[in-house]
């Protein structure tokens, strides 16, 4: 039974990870709204909240510098069901959103069709939440957001073969180069560095 579960989980992960790409490459229509170079090249260490509701236990199917599509990118793929609530991982201001797309699939032609929320933090980093469900975004540009606040629902829009949340934190240095940032999370078992194939429960 364990072996069957392992192969089943691996199949799901391959399907998801093979289509998940970084926020930078997924910008699409959001490109001109998100690119915001900054002179602040030092990013302070912050403990992030897990990007889902309290008490929920979720696995990461691809982690930082992942073996498939996260190479050289500090992005995370959380395996979640369609329609599950996504919450902000940190306080910030909504920089950009999209919620009108109903398109998605395992093809590069859908790269510009993902729904998303981009939240800017006070240290010039931004958090990107991708693949949201059609018409599910709960915030708008300019809104002030608190960590743990619901911002949308899981979907599979854009370049994606199945429902999941693609999450990453990034910033642009003074030369316009993108840097993705490794984050740590507050969990029911303390502060943890996220690892692939591990479950993380959000404290109540």
Residue pairs with C-beta under 8 A, 6 or more apart in sequence:
9 61
9 197
12 61
12 79
12 162
13 61
13 62
13 79
14 68
15 106
15 161
15 162
16 61
16 62
16 77
16 79
16 160
16 161
16 162
16 164
17 61
17 62
17 66
17 67
17 68
17 69
17 70
17 77
18 68
18 69
18 106
18 161
19 69
19 106
19 159
19 160
19 161
20 62
20 69
20 70
20 75
20 77
20 130
20 131
20 159
20 160
20 164
20 166
21 69
21 111
21 159
22 70
22 73
22 75
22 168
22 170
22 180
23 34
23 75
23 116
23 118
23 128
23 130
23 166
23 168
23 170
23 180
24 170
24 178
25 111
26 111
26 114
26 116
26 128
26 130
26 158
26 159
26 166
27 34
27 35
28 111
28 112
28 113
28 114
28 158
29 98
29 112
30 96
30 98
30 116
30 118
33 95
33 96
33 118
34 95
34 96
34 118
34 126
34 128
35 172
35 176
36 95
36 120
36 124
36 126
36 172
37 172
37 173
37 174
37 175
37 176
38 124
38 171
38 172
38 173
38 174
39 174
40 123
40 124
40 171
41 173
41 174
43 123
43 124
43 125
43 171
43 179
43 181
44 123
45 184
46 90
46 121
46 123
46 183
47 184
47 185
47 186
47 191
48 89
48 90
48 147
48 169
48 183
48 184
48 185
48 186
49 87
49 88
49 89
49 90
49 147
49 148
49 185
49 186
49 202
50 56
50 58
50 87
50 89
50 185
50 186
50 187
50 200
50 201
50 202
51 78
51 86
51 87
51 88
51 89
51 129
51 165
51 167
52 58
52 78
52 80
52 84
52 85
52 86
52 87
52 165
52 202
53 84
53 85
53 87
53 150
53 202
54 148
54 202
54 203
54 204
55 201
55 202
55 204
56 84
56 201
56 202
57 199
57 200
57 201
57 202
58 78
58 79
58 80
58 199
58 200
58 201
58 202
59 78
59 79
59 197
59 198
59 199
59 200
60 76
60 77
60 78
60 79
60 194
60 195
60 196
60 197
60 198
60 200
61 77
61 78
61 79
61 164
61 196
61 197
62 68
62 69
62 70
62 75
62 76
62 77
62 196
63 70
63 76
63 77
63 194
63 195
63 196
64 70
64 73
64 74
64 75
64 76
64 182
64 194
65 71
65 72
65 73
65 74
66 73
66 75
66 77
66 196
70 77
73 168
73 180
74 168
74 169
74 170
74 180
74 181
74 182
74 183
75 166
75 167
75 168
75 180
76 166
76 167
76 168
76 194
77 164
77 165
77 166
77 167
78 164
78 165
78 167
79 164
80 86
80 154
80 163
80 164
80 165
81 154
81 163
82 133
82 153
82 154
82 155
82 156
82 163
83 133
83 136
83 153
83 154
83 155
84 153
84 154
85 150
85 152
85 153
85 154
86 117
86 129
86 132
86 150
86 151
86 152
86 153
86 154
86 165
87 147
87 148
87 149
87 150
87 151
88 119
88 127
88 145
88 146
88 147
88 148
88 149
88 151
89 127
89 147
89 167
89 183
89 185
90 119
90 121
90 127
90 147
91 121
91 122
91 144
91 145
91 146
91 147
92 119
92 120
92 121
92 122
92 126
92 127
92 144
92 145
93 119
93 120
93 142
93 143
93 144
93 145
94 117
94 118
94 119
94 120
94 139
94 140
94 141
94 142
94 143
94 145
94 151
95 118
95 119
95 120
95 126
95 141
96 116
96 117
96 118
96 141
97 115
97 116
97 117
97 118
97 137
97 139
97 140
97 141
98 114
98 115
98 116
98 137
99 115
99 132
99 134
99 135
99 136
99 137
99 152
100 115
100 134
100 135
101 113
101 114
101 115
101 134
101 157
101 158
102 134
102 157
103 110
103 113
103 157
103 158
104 110
104 113
104 114
104 131
104 155
104 156
104 157
104 158
104 159
104 160
105 159
105 160
105 161
106 159
106 160
106 161
107 159
108 159
110 157
110 158
110 159
110 160
111 158
111 159
112 158
113 157
113 158
113 159
114 130
114 131
114 132
114 157
114 158
114 159
114 160
115 130
115 131
115 132
115 133
115 134
115 136
115 137
115 152
115 155
115 157
115 158
116 128
116 129
116 130
116 131
116 132
116 158
117 128
117 129
117 132
117 137
117 139
117 151
117 152
118 126
118 127
118 128
118 129
119 126
119 127
119 129
119 145
119 151
120 126
121 127
121 169
124 171
125 169
125 170
125 171
125 181
126 169
126 170
126 171
127 167
127 168
127 169
128 166
128 167
128 168
128 169
128 170
129 151
129 152
129 165
129 166
129 167
130 158
130 165
130 166
130 167
131 154
131 155
131 156
131 157
131 158
131 160
131 163
131 164
131 165
131 166
132 152
132 153
132 154
132 155
132 157
133 152
133 153
133 154
133 155
133 156
133 157
134 155
134 157
136 152
136 153
136 155
137 151
137 152
138 150
138 151
138 152
139 145
139 149
139 151
139 152
145 151
154 163
154 164
154 165
155 163
156 162
156 163
156 164
160 166
168 180
168 181
169 180
169 181
169 183
170 178
170 179
170 180
170 181
171 178
171 179
171 181
172 178
172 179
173 179
182 193
183 194
184 191
184 192
184 193
184 194
185 191
185 192
185 194
185 200
186 202
186 203
187 200
187 201
187 202
187 203
188 201
188 202
188 203
189 201
192 200
194 200
